[in-house]
Amino acid sequence: MNGAKDINKEKYKRIKGSSTVEAAIAMPIFIMVIFSLAFLFRIYYAYNMVQMSLSNVARGIANMSYFYHVSGAKDYADELNKMAVEANNTLEEQKKTIINAFDAFNDLVSNASSIGTSSSVDTLIDSIINANDAANDLSGLIKTVLDNPREELKLLMTVFGKKLSYELTNKVVCLIARNNLAIELKKLVKSNNNDVALTLGITDGIAGMNFDESSIFGDGESLEFVVRYSVKPPKIFGLAPEVQLCNRVKVIAWTGGRGNKSIKAAGEKNDSPDKAQESIWNDMDKNKDYMDRGLTIEKLYIDELTQKNNSKGVKTFETSSKTGMDAFTYDEKTGIAEYYDIFTLNPFMKTYQQRPGAIASEIKKHGKKLLDCTEPEYLENVNVSSVKRIVVFVVPENSDQMVDEAYAKAKKELEPYDIEVVLIKGYGQYTPKENENQDEAA
């Protein structure tokens, strides 16, 4: 019996030993899985907090441009444009023009004259001009400016009056955005850390958030903020690389010129005997009527499409923006319906000159919109045999090879989705004025 007991004890020890070994192997794996899930949650949480905060920042800055217009500052700044041209559009002279004129503007804004004077904006712009790529070190100075209502107003006049170059405007607005992003993150994330970005696991905190790919008024009217940063993995992962994240927000600001001309008036002008000598691009883009330019060309194209289809017995319908398309056609004989998205793009604008890839992205964005559009109510009551989706991409007649390459790339990528892309170079050429600032001409 004792022998049997000894055998059982030995067997028990072996079983117990193997269980211990299995536990020793399984436990670290289990812990790694838990930490991996926690890290994925941290990435998701950080990305969403930054996206929400960046959206609030973009809307806030866009709303500031509304104040710039309704306060009377825009009318005053329009007069300064002549002064800026006379100053030869150099950075230094542009800076002096707007700053020296600000005191005269005080009378237009209530309480502005009662706030103490300082030279913070002067110092900020000087520092950015001299600092070049080291502008990230100016966070303290930008905070000083934004904490002073008078200096903040002066800075906004400088930006929204577009007296600075494209590069300098980018740096100034991105400094503002970085400061405001830190404030917005504090509202969303509960933390005792002065730099909430560090709490989110972002490398180097708010200073590690890179705005270099942002484009401020690159197309004359939009604010596009692009932020790149990295999130640290838990220390348990050892030498595992950081995860690179990117957030993007694009908003339309209040800009001079939008809505100044009616579509009807523009249409009448282009129906005149001198139509061949007119250029919608020159006529409207020089006044920053970008939305009206798009609507005008869209209306003209739909009119041309209607006339063309009438001779074939095909019905053409203009639609509201709610449907996700600009127009659709229906052939009663074949049952074929065609959805149209018509959009215009000026490739001479700064955004597209510096980032040609953005042209193909815009085309694909309109293609996706056609995929997601709802079926028009009219087609619900007829027999539709098939649907064709067509993106009509309109550019100035003198657009170069950059546009052709972007068109070919987007067309190829949209083909698998049965989306056709039509390139139209028409409605006039776009020619910058001889004395026009390149940043505004683009």
Summary of the structure (lengths in Angstrom):
residues: 442
radius of gyration: 29.5
end to end distance: 98.5
largest distance: 119.8
contacts: 1306
relative contact order: 0.08
helix: 60%
strand: 13%
